[in-house]
Amino acid sequence: MAMASLYVAFDMNRDSTTLRAAYVMFGLVVTAYCLAWDFYMDWGLFRTRKPGKKFLRDKLLYPRWFYYFGIAANSVLRLFWLFQVVNWDGWAADP
C-alpha cells in the first residue's frame, strides 16, 4: 500500500529527484524482502547444505534446473517496477 502511495506521489511530480530516490530506495527494500520471503518461506530454498543441492531444499519435486530457473525468473520479474522510474523520452524513433 505504501509503495503504491509513493508511486502516485512520484508520478504526479516526475521532476522531483527526492521522490524518485525515495521510490527507488523503498522499492529495492520491498523487492529484497519479497524475494527473501518467496525463496525461504514459500519455496523452502536455501535450507540445505547437502552436496549437489546448492541453495535448494532437501526434497525436490522437480529437476534442479527448474528451481534455478525459478530463482532467476522471480528475481528479474520482481524488478519490473524499475521500468516506471526510467525516463523513456527520446528512446523511440519519431513517427
Secondary structure, DSSP 4 states (H G I P E B T S, - for coil): -HHHHHHHHHHHTTT-HHHHHHHHHHHHHHHHHHHHIIIIIIS--S----TT-TTS-SS-SS-HHHHHHHHHHHHHHHTGGGGGTS--TTSSPP-
